[in-house]
Amino acid sequence: MELAKKFLDEFKPTEALERLKEILPTSAEKWRVHEMIGACFHDLCDADGAAQAYFNAACTDKFLRSQRAHFSNYLFALHYLPQLDAENLIHALKIYNSLYRDAQTFPKKNFPSKKISVAYLSPNFCDSSAARFFEALLTDYDREKFSVTAWSLSKEEDAFTKKIRRNVDGFFDISELSFFDAAEKIRGTDFLIDLGGHTEGGSTLQIASYRPARVQLCGIGYFDSTGADFIDFFIGDGFLTEHDEIFTEKVLKLNKTFAFRPNSRMIREKKALKTFPHKNFTFGILNNFMKLSDDYLSAVKTILDAIPDAKIIFRDTTPLKSRQKVLIERLNSFGIKNFDVRRGSDDFFTDYSEIDLILDTFPYPGGLMTALALYMGVPVLNLCGKLPHTRTGADILRISGVKDLIVHDLDAYIKKSVDLAKNRSKLAALTEKISLDKLTDTKTFVEDFYARLEAI
């Protein structure tokens, strides 16, 4: 086990995986081996392998708390898989909910107050993809009507953390508390907003399971139903949750779920961005390489074959060489040529000056990366599905006023990609339609959200 961990720490997932498979049959802690196998598959961009490993970890663990964490990891990994459908997702959500069948919940405990109390619970309050969509809720609320607190499961801090700490009525580090003690601290608030869902092993959900608040919601930081009976509402909108049969929660249908607030770095990079003419059309995708399904890469191959002088840039969200190597091997196996595979880096902003059109991944599209591309002036083509996680990118495009960049089947995705690459004037006209005012309108988003809470 220690040797496998050493390999993982040295970013050698293949060697670590081989060692873990050797020790699995005789290990007394099979769940721990499966958990590490899941980490190996993550570093090798194998979504199927990661999902299976996390499921195996949940099945072999003896402790309920860690079973729940493994199953949250499994539920999250499922969203990378093209074969995921509503029926299978609903079944998996029911299994997760069954892990709380004997869960303890607090009796109702209300503290009379002139203000409505809202507690935001998150794995951390550092700058992140989700933070760009929820920041305004913690900084721009009506302080005459609402009292807002932030509850963090991490000691980690950055400039964003300090900004939240300055703006909310109370900021609490609960990283060293048990789930029960953390819930006891939160207990009595009117609303609990779970920003984590099944991310980070679903730790926020394990706190919410005690029902510390009168009304409990999840969303913005998580994109799908939690499956948990103790979450009352999912924060969505009519487009994102149009096909709502999977939800165990009621859907709190806002006018829009996404309002993008760029951070100071993004604002600086946008001002400094210099576009330069390039003869050959360049596609790009700046998403987590785990999202690059076989169907997606097959479509990329067809598109590039139709435009022989075009190229595509792939940029990962992690700096791992193993993932870069695996993708290059996959691209070669698909017969894709004219590509550039780049590891994750803080200097990715310069990519936008090279890219003419982002080919969004499917079935799991970009969230922040869609919004950021639009903000930087680069159009994004999206293949919209029916499950909520397949609609996030399309919802951001809809909110930004460019519905023409949304398609609903694979043939249309390929056809439109080729058409826009061959007709740059048409692409330029669509780019001009991007409404940053609508995309970044946090004011009406915040007002709408808190008005819904007040109505409840």
N, C-alpha and C positions, 0 to 999 in steps of 0.2 A: 504493500500500500504506500509506504513512504517513497519507494522508488518511482511509483506512478505519479505521486504528487510532485516529486522533484522534476520529472519530465514535463508535467503540466506547467509548473512554475517557470520552466525554461522554454516554454512555448514549443514543446515537442509533442503534440497531441497524438500523432501516429504511434510513437514509441510508448506513450502512456496507455493508449488503448490496448496495445498488444499485451502489456504487463497486466492490465486489469482483467483481460479475458483469461489470462493464465491463472490468476488467483481467485476468480469468481467461484468456481465449483467448490472450493474448500473454505471459503471465507465465512467467518462467524457473523460478519456484518455485511450481508449481501446488499442491503439497502444503500450502504455507504459506497460500495463499489459501483452500483448502478448509478448513483448520483454523480460520481466522478466520470463514469462513462458518458453520461449526459453532457458534462462539461467538455469532454473530448470531442464529441460530435458537434457541439457548438463551435469549437475552434476549427473544425473541419467543414463547417457549413452544411452539415447533414441534418436537416430538420426532422426527417423520418426517424433517424437513429436517436436524436435527442428526445423526441416525444416518447418513443418506446422505452428509453432508459428511465425517464422520469416516472412513467407508468409502473415500470418494474420496481423502482425504488418505493413507490407508494404501496405496492402489493406486498413487499417483503419487510417493510418497517413494522416494528411492534408498537410504536408509540403514536398515539392519535395526533398529537400536535404536529409532529414531523410528517406524518402521513398527509395531513392537510397541506403542508408546504410542498411536498413532492407533487401532490395532485394539482396544486395551483400552477406549478412549473409545467406540468403536463398539459393543462388547459391552455396555457399561454402558447406552448410550442405547437399545439394543434392548429393554430391559426396560420401557420406557415404552409400547411398542407393543402394542395389543390383538391384532394378528395374529401375534405371536410364539407359536410352538408348539414342542413338544419336538424335532421333526424339524429345523426350521430352526435352533434353538439348538445342537443337537448338531453340525450342519454348520458353524456359525460357530466353535464351540469347537475343532473339528478344524483349521480353517484357522489359528486362533491358535496351536495347539500346533505346527503345521508351521513356524512362524517360529522355532522353537528346534531344528530338526532337526540343525543342526550346532553346537549350543551346547556350550561347554566346561564340564565339571563337574570338581570337585575330587576327588582320590582320598580315600578314607576317612581321617580323621585324628581319633582319639579321645584325649581327655585323661582318664586314670583319676581319678575323684573319688568321694568318699563321698556326694556329693549329686548329684541329677539336675539337669542344667542346662537351663534353658528360656529361650530368647531370643524376645522379642516385637518384631516389626518393623512399623513403622507409618509412613505418610506424615508424621504428626506426633503428638505427645502433648498436644494442646490439647483443651479440653472440646469435645465434639461429640456427635452422635446416637449414634455407636458407643461413645464413651467411657462413656456411661451404662450400657452392658451389659458392658464388659470391665474397668472400674476395679477391681472386687474381686479379679480374677485377679492383679493386680499389687500389691495391698496386703494381702491376707488369706491368702496361701499359707503352708504349713507350712515354716518356715525351717530346721527340723532335717533335712528330706528334700530340699528343693529350693533351688536357686540361680537367681534370676530376674534377667534383664537386659532393659533397654528400649533399642531402637535406633531413632532418629528421623531421618527424611529432611528435617527442617525445623529451622531455628534458632528459629522462632517459639515463644514460651513464654507461658503464662498461669498462673493459680493451680493449675490441674489438673496442668500440667507439673511444677510445683514439688512438688506432692503425690506424684506418681509418682517423681520424683527422690529424694525423702526415703525412700521405702518400698522401692525395689528394691535389689538388691545391686550393680547397676551401671547407669548411664545414659550413653548414648553418642550424640553428635551426629555423624552420618555424612553430613550434607548436602553437604559439599564433596568427598566421596570419589567415585570412579568406582564403578559397580556391582560391578566385579571387586574393587576394594580393600575395599569395604564387606563383600562376602561373605567375603573373606580374613580380615577382622577378626572376623567372627562364627564362622568355621570352627572345627569341633571341638565345638560344643555338641550336646547330646543332641536337643533339640527346637527347631525354629524355628516360631513361630506367626505367620503372615502375617495381619495385621489389615486390610490394604488391599485385597488382591485386585485387581480391575480398576478400583478408584477411583483418581483422580489419575494417570491414564495407565498404571496397572499397574506403577509404578516398584518397588514392593516385590517383585513377581513377577520382575522382571528380576534382582534380587539373589538371590532364591531359586533361580533357574535354574541357578546354579553348584553347587547342593546343598551348602551349607556345614554343614548339620546332618544327623545320622543319620536323623531322622524329621522330616518337614515337613508342617504343617497350615495350613489356611486356614479362616476363618469368623469369626462374630460381627461383625466390621467389614465383611464382605462376605456376600452372601445367596445365593450360587449357586455352581455348579461353576466352577472356573477353566479347565477344559479342559487343564490343564498336566500332563504326565507326571511332573514333578518335585515335585508336591504329592501327598503320600501319603494324607492324610485331609481330609475336609471335616467341620467341627464342626457337628453338627446334632442332631436328636432324631427320634423315630419319626413324629411328626406333620409336622414341617417337611419331612422327606425321605421321606414316605410313597411318593411316586412318584419313585423314585431312578434312573430309566433314563438320565437325562442326565449323571449323575456319572461323571467319569473317575477321581475319587478314591474310596477306601473311605469310607464314612460312619461317623464316630465318633458313635454314637448315645447322647447324654447323656439323662438323665431329662428335662431341659429345656434348651433353647438360650438362653433369655432370662431374666435376672434383673436387674431394673431397680433401679439405685441413683440416687435423685434427688440433685442437687447442692444446695448451700446455698441458692442462689437459689430453686430449686423448692420447697424446704422452707418458706422464708419466705413465698413467694407462696401456698402452700396454706394456711398459717396465717392469712394476711391476707385470703384470698378471701371476699368477701361476696356471697352469692347474693341476688337480689332477684326478687320475683314479676313475671312479665310475662305479659300476657293471651294474646298470640299465640305459638303454638308456634314455636320457632326451631331450625332445623337449622344445622349448621356443618361446616366442613372446614378444617383448619389444615395442609394439606400443600403441598408444592412444586407450583406450578401446572402443571408439566410432566406431572403425574400425572392431570390432568383430561382423560380421554379423551372422545371424542364419545359413546361408549356411556354413560359415567358421566353426562355432562350431559343426555343424553336421558332417563335414569332420573330425574334430579333434576327435570326438567320435568314428567314424569308424576306424580311424588310431590307437587310443589307444586300441580299442577292439581287433585289430589284433596283438597287442604286449602287452599282459597283464601286464608285469612287467615294462613297460615304464611309464614315468610321463611327465608332461608339466608344465612349469613355465610361468605365465602371469605377466608382469610388466607394469603398467600404466605409462603415462607421467605426471599425476597430483597426488598429495598426498591425494586426497579426499577419506575419508572413505566410503562415500555414493556410490561411483563408485565401490569400492572394494566389498562392501556388495551386490550390484546389480549383479555384475558378478558371485559371489559365488552362488547366488540364480539361475542365468541362467544356470550355469554349472550343478548344481544339477538337474534342470528341464530337462536337456539334458541327464542326467544319466552319466555324465562324472565323472570319479574317478581319483585318483592319480594326483591331481593338486595342485599347490601352487600359490595363488593370492597375488601379492605384489603391494603396492601403489608406486606411483612415488617418486623417491628419488635421490639425487645427488650421492648416493653410489651404483648405479645400475651396475657399471662396473664389480663388482665381479660376477655378474650373468653369464658373458661369460665363466668363468672357470667351470661352472656347466652344460652348455648347449652344446649338440652335434650337433643339427640342429635347425635352426630357421624356423618355419612354417609361412611364410609371410601371412599377412591378404589379403583377397580379398572380394569385388572388389577393395578396396582402400588399396594399399600396403604401405609399409614403404619407405621413401626417405632417410633421414638421418640415420634412424635405420638400413636400409639395408646396406648402405655404412659403417656405423660404425661397424656393426657385421663382415663384410668382413675384415675390417681393423684390428679388434681384433682377426681375425683368425677363425671365426665361419661361416660355410656355411649357405646360405639362400635358401630355396626352394620357388619359386614364380610361381603363376598362373597368366599368362599374359592375359589381355583382349584387347579390341580394342580402347576404349576411352582413350585419353592421360593420364588421371589420373590413369588408371588401368595398365599403361605400365611403370611407373617411376621405380619401383623396378626392373623389368626385364631389363630396359635400363641400370641400374647401374650394374647388373650382366653381361650383354653383354659387357659393357665397361671394366669390370674387367676380361674378358676372361673365364667366366664360363657359357656359354650358356646352358650347360647340366643341369643346375639347374633351367631352365625355362621350364614350361609345359603350355599347351594351353587348357586343359579341366580338369574337376573335377576328372574324373576317373584316369587320368594320375597323378594328384596331389596326390591322395590317394595312388595309386600303388607305385609311386616313394618314397613317405615318408616311407612306410612300407619296401620297398626294401632296402633303405639306412640304416634304423634302424637295419635291420637284416644282413646287409653286411657292417660292419664298415670299412673294407679294401677299399671297393668301395667309401665310403664316404671320407675316408682319401685321396684317389687319387684325388677326386674332390676338396678337400680343398687345396691340393698342387697346383692346377691349378690357384688358385686365384692370379691375378697379381696386387699387390699393386702399382707397377710402373705405370701401366695403369690407375688405379683408381685415383691415386694422381697426375697425370701428368697435373698440372695446366699451365705449360709453353706453351705447344702446344694449349691448350684450349684458353688461353688469346691471343695468336698470331692469331689464327683462328678467334676469335670473332672480334678483332679490324680490322683485314684485311677485314672482311665483311662490317664493318662500313665504312672503307675507300673506298671500292668499291661503296657503296651506295652514 
